Amino acid sequence: MRIENQNENPGGTGWRPVELGRVAVVAVLLGAIGCSGGGSSQPSGPAPSPAPTFSGINVDYAPESRCSDDNWSTTNPVACNPQLAFTSCTPSVLSSCAANCQACFNSDLSTISSLKVGTITIYQPNYYILTAAQSAGIKVILGLYNDSVAGLAASSTLTNCTYGGQPFPYCGTNYANALFGGACGNVTPWPPATFCESSSNNPNATYVAALNSSAGEFLQNGTVVGIQLGNEILGQVSAATISTAAQNLRTALNAAGFSKIKIIVSLIEGQAAMFCSNSAPPAGVDYIADHVYCSAGSSGGVASLPPVWPSGSNPAQTCWIQVQSVFATDQQSCGTANVFLGETGYNTGCPSVYGQQQVSNEQSFISQMVTATCQNQVSGPLAPFLFEFGDVCPAGGCLAGCPSEPQEGNGYFGIYFTQGYLTKGPLTQKFTTLPSLTCP
């Protein structure tokens, strides 16, 4: 559902808006993790076994609506992600202060932990979210930039790849190793707390905070249970490129001692039949994360620009039944044991237009999703993921929430929103009573 902005410094996360719910993501997953974060790592193989039971649902987390200094001064807010060496701070400024940025994410991950959510998906690298998640005992499926797919698919002899739109002199398996060990331009590994800057000997010093170092062994200690490679990439790159990237990543993961990590491609609803063959994903890919949102016929759906909702006396039930049906069809194409519901949700629309009209329907949709999960009506190697933790649109509205508004943000799918619909500040509960995300 989320779409990134590649034209940014890789110290942050960002996105560009498109039709919501249309995401293809390559991911890497450590084992079969349910909502509780439980379950053990599974051996890599073409037909992994689905988790027999789930304790609830997981949540997708878009941090640019929570920990960004932007406050919708642009259409592309970027979550804070400064170098760890940025210790000179101004009160309330996140992007240039490691301590302030960390405090913001600590607060959010504490809230997520209180919901008893065991696993979250984030869509781009962020050292601070990983640190907060580790402290809260939450597992993370970690996303990379879209251009990481091309970088990983390229020959390891090349030195002209990019990371978040910035020059990155590592390609193929070298690309993966630089992510694991961190980088400062042409130097890798790089200690994440060491200041990185360009010099005559290192003119394009793109900084990458290590995923696995003595400062934070997020791969080794099990905080990162997955590494997502890109977002809505099928169609932007070919299935063959994705498969090559996955195979190169597999080689690097195995060499680094992470052979149990699963490589996953998430697909837009209906793409499974095009991507998979013989009820299995392409070489190098273990799992499919299916992103499914309900529609209202040819007029659009809850993830359209602008959104359109099902009609009738119980639109939430209509929506969830449709999601289950589409998901089951996609599972048939790639194999039930290989496909989990990576994204789904219910958009409440612009509050300035629709007010509370759709809020009760979202609450009902979430409750039905949890009930179906707890009653084993939803299968797969992972418990379903709800999109998302917080609304990602400004107070005045966005095209992802209502007609005739700017094309920005990801809509109003959240169970929370930032006070005033800004991108930093107090967290506000959307519902009078929060729906439970766990099984009774």
N, C-alpha and C positions, 0 to 999 in steps of 0.2 A: 504493500500500500504506500509506504513512504518512498519518495524519490529524492535522490541526493543531488546536490550541486557540485559538480566536479571542479568548477572554477573557483576554488577557495584554498586557503592555506590548510594543510592537513592537520593543523592543531585543533580543528573544530569539526563539528558536524553540520550539515546543511542539506537542503533539498530543493528541488524545483517541482512545482505542483503539476500533476497530470490527472487523468481520470483515476479516482481512488479505487482501491481494491484490485488493481491490475498490476501485480508485482511478480517478477521472476527473480529469485534470489538463489545464489549458490551458497550452501552453508556446510559447515563442518560440525559434526556433533559427537560429543563424547558419550556414548552409551544411550540407553533409553531412559530419559529423565522425565518423570511425571511432574505434576504441579508441586508436589511436596519436595522436589529435588531428589527424590529417592531413586532407587534402581541402580544397578551396577553397570559398569562398562561392558559392552558386548563386543565380541570379536568381529573384525571387519569381514564382510562377506556379501554375496549377491542377494541373499534372502534372509535378513535379520528377523528375529521373532518379535512380534509386537508385545508391548507390556500387557500383562493379563488384566490388570486393574489400574485405575487412576484414582488419586485422592482429591482431584479437583482440576481446575484449568490453570493455564499459564497466561502471561500477559506480555504484550509488546509495549516497548517504552520508547517514545520519541522525545528526547531531552531538550530540543530547541524551544519548546513551549514552556519550559520550566527553569532552565539554568542558562539563559542568554541575556546579554546586556541590550539586545536589539530593541525589544518592546515594539516590534512591528514598525520600526522606522524604515525598514526595507521589506521586500516581499520574501526574503530568504534569511530568516534568523539562523544563527549558528550557535550551537551549544558551546559553552566554555570548555576549553581544553588546552590551557597554556602549558608551556614547558614547565617541568617541575622546578626549574631553577628560578622561576619568576616569583620571588618572595617579597618584593617591594609592593605593598598593597595600599589601595585606596578603599575606604569603606564602601560597601555595596557594589563595587566593580568586580566582575567575575572573570572577564576574559584575560586580564593581565595579572591575576593573583591566584596562585596555586591554592592557598588556604581558603579563600572565599569560594572558589569553584568546588573544592572538595566538600566544604560545609553544605553547599546547596545539594549536591548529590547524596551526601550522607542523610540529609533530611528526607529526600524522596525514597531512597532505598529502605529507610526505616519504616516509612509508611507502607511500602510494598510488602515488606516483611510482616507487618501487622495484619495484612490481608491473607497471610499464610500462603502467599504465592512463592513457589520454590524456584521457578525459572523465568527469566525474561529474555526477550530478544531486543538487542540494540542494532542499529543499522550501519553504524560506522565506528571506527575505533575511538575509544575514550578511556584513558588511563584512570581517570577519576571515578568513572562509573564502575570500573572493575574493582578499584580499591574499596569503594563503598559497598559493592555487592559482596566482596569477600568478607568485610566486617559484619554484614547483615546475614551471612550464610545463604545468600541467594546465588544460584547458578546463572550463567550468562551464555546465550548464543550470540557471538560477537560478529558483527558485520564489517565488511571491508568496502572500499570504494569500488564503483563499477570498473574503473580502469585497472583494478587489481586482477580482474579476470584476464584481460589481455596481457598484463605483465606476467602472470603465472603461466600463461599459455605460450609465451615467447621462448625462444632459445636461450639457454643459460649463458651462451657466449655473447649475447647482446648487452649493451649498457645504456640503452636509450628508452627505457620504460618510464612510466609516470605513476605517481601515488597521489590521489586526490587532486589531479591536475598539475602537480608539481614534478619537476625533473627527479628521476629516481634511477640511479645507475645500476640497478639490479633487475634481472629478468629470470624467468623460469624458476628453477629450484633456488637460485640465489635470491630471488625476490622473497620467497617464503622464509628463507633463513634470516634475511634482514628484518622481516617482521618479527620473527621470534626473538632475535637478539637486540633489536633496536638499531637505529642508524642516524648518523648526522652526515648527510651528503654521501661522500665516497668512503666514509669510515663506518665499519660495522664489525663486531657489535659495538653498541654505544650505551653507556650507563644512563638511564633515563633522567637522573637528577643532575647530570652534567650539562651546562649551558652549551647550546649548539648555535653556531653562527657561521656565515660564509667567510671565506678567506681566499687569498690568491691560489692556494693549493686545494681549496675545496669551495669552488665558486657557487655551486648550487646546493647549499647545505639544507636539504629537506630533512626535518626532524621527525623521527618515528620513535615513540616511546615503546620500549621492548615489551613484548607479551610475556616473556619468560627471562627474568634476570634475578640477581640476588636481591634487588629492590622490590620485586613483585613477581613471583613465580605463578602467574595466573593460569598457565597451561599445566604446570607441574602439580599445583595444589588443587586442581579440579574446579576452580572458580569458573574458568572458561570451559564450557562443555560443548561449544560449537564455534566455528569461525565462518561467518557468512561472507561469501564472495560476490559482491555486487547486488544490484537491486533492479528488478524488472529487466533482466538482461537478455532473456530469450527473445529473439527478434531484433535486438540491438547487436548481438553477436550470435554466431551460429551454434548449434548443438555440438558440432565438432570442436569448436574453440573451447566451449565450456568443458567438454570431456577431456581435452588436452590439459586445460588448467587444473582440473581435478586430479588427473593422473600425476602431473608434476608436483602438485601439493601433497599427494599421497606419498610420493617418493621422499619429499622433505620431512613430512611428519614421521614416517617410519624411521628415517635416519636419526631424527631427534629424539626418538623414543616414545612417540605418540601414535603408535600404530593402531590403537583402538578408537581413535577419533574418526567419526563418520563424515563423509563428504556428501552434502545435500544440495539439491537444486530446488528452489521453490518456484512454482509455476502459477501463472494466472489460470483461473478456472477454465477448463477446456483444453489447455495446452498439453496435458498429459498424453493424449493420444498421438500428438505430433512428436513429442520428445522421447517417449519410451517405445520399446518394441518387445514382443514376447513377454509382456507383463513384468518388465524389468527396466531400470534406468540405463543410460549409456555407460560405457566403461569408465571407471573412476568414480562414479556417483553411487552412493549407497542408498540415500533416502530422498524423497520428494516432499517438500513443504508446500501444501496446496493452499492457495489464497482464494477464498470463496466468499462472495457477497451477493445478497439476494437482489433480484431485479424486479421491475414491474412491467415486464414485456419489452417491446421495442422502444418505449419512452425513456428507459433508463432504470437506475436502481439506487440503492442507498449510497453507493460509492460513485455515482455519476457527478458530472459538473454541469448544472446543479443537481442535487440529489432528487430522486423520485421514490416515494414509499409505496409499499403494497397497500391495496385498499381492503375493505371488508371490516368485519367487527373485531378481528384479532390479527392486525398486521404483523405483530411480532412473531406469532405462531406461524403464519404464512411464510414469513422470511426464514425462520429457522428450519422449517420443513424443506424449503427449497435448497438451503445451504446443504443440508444432509444429503439430499438427492444428488446434487451436483458433485459433492465430495465423494459419494459412493461410486459414481461413474468414473471419476478420475482415478480412484483407487483401483478399479478394474483394469485400467490402461497400464498402470505401472506396478501393480501388485499390492494387495492390501497391506502386507507386512512392510512395504517400502514407503508408504505415504501417510503423512499426518496432516492435520488441519493447522496450517501455519499462521493463518490470519482469517478472522471473520469478525463482524461487529455490526452495530446499528447506529446510524448517524441521526442525531437529534436536530440537526440543522441550525441555522443562525438564530441565536436567542432573540435578536432584535426583530425578527420576522415571525418565528414560530413559537417563541416563548417556551412554555412548558408542554406544548402540545405532544411532542414525541418522547418526552423524558420517561414517562411510564412505560412506553413501548420498548425503549432501550433496556430498562430494568427488567421487563418481562423476557426480552430476548436473552439477556445474560442468564437469568434464572433457568430458562429452558435449556440453554447450552450446558450449564452446570449439571442439571438433572440428567440430561442425555448422557453426559460424560460419566457421571457416577453410576448410571445404570448400564454401562458398557454398551450403549447404543452407538457410540463413536469409537472406532477401532484405529489402530495404527501404532507405530513404535513410540510415539510421544503423546501426551495429553494435549488437547487443542489449545491454541493461543488466541486470546481475546485482544483485538485491536480496539482500544488501547488504554493506557493509563490516564492520559490527560488530553483534553481538547487541544487542537493545534490550528487555531484561527483567531483573528482579532475580534474585539467586541462588536465592531461595526459590521462584521460579516465577511464572508469570502465566498467565491464561486463554489467551493466544495461544500457550502452550507445552504446557499440560497441564490436565486438568479440575480444578475446585473451587479455583481460584486467583483472585486479584483481576484485574479487567479493566483491565489497564494494559500498556503496552509494545506492541511490534510483533513479538514472537517471537524465535526463535533462528535466523535466516537468515544470520548473519554468517560471515565467514571469520576474524574475530577477535572477542574480547570484552574488556571492561575487567576487569582483575584484581579478583576478588571480585564480579564482575558489578555493580560500582558505576558511577557516571556520570562519574567522572574517576579518573585513575590510569594505571598502566602498561598497555600494550596486550599482550594475550596471544593467541598463535596457537592457533586451534582444532584445526588439523590437525598431525600429526607432520611431514608434508611438505606445504607449500602447493601446491595445484594451480596450474599455469600458466594465466594468463589471456590469453596471447598465442599466436599461431600459431608453429609450429616454424620 
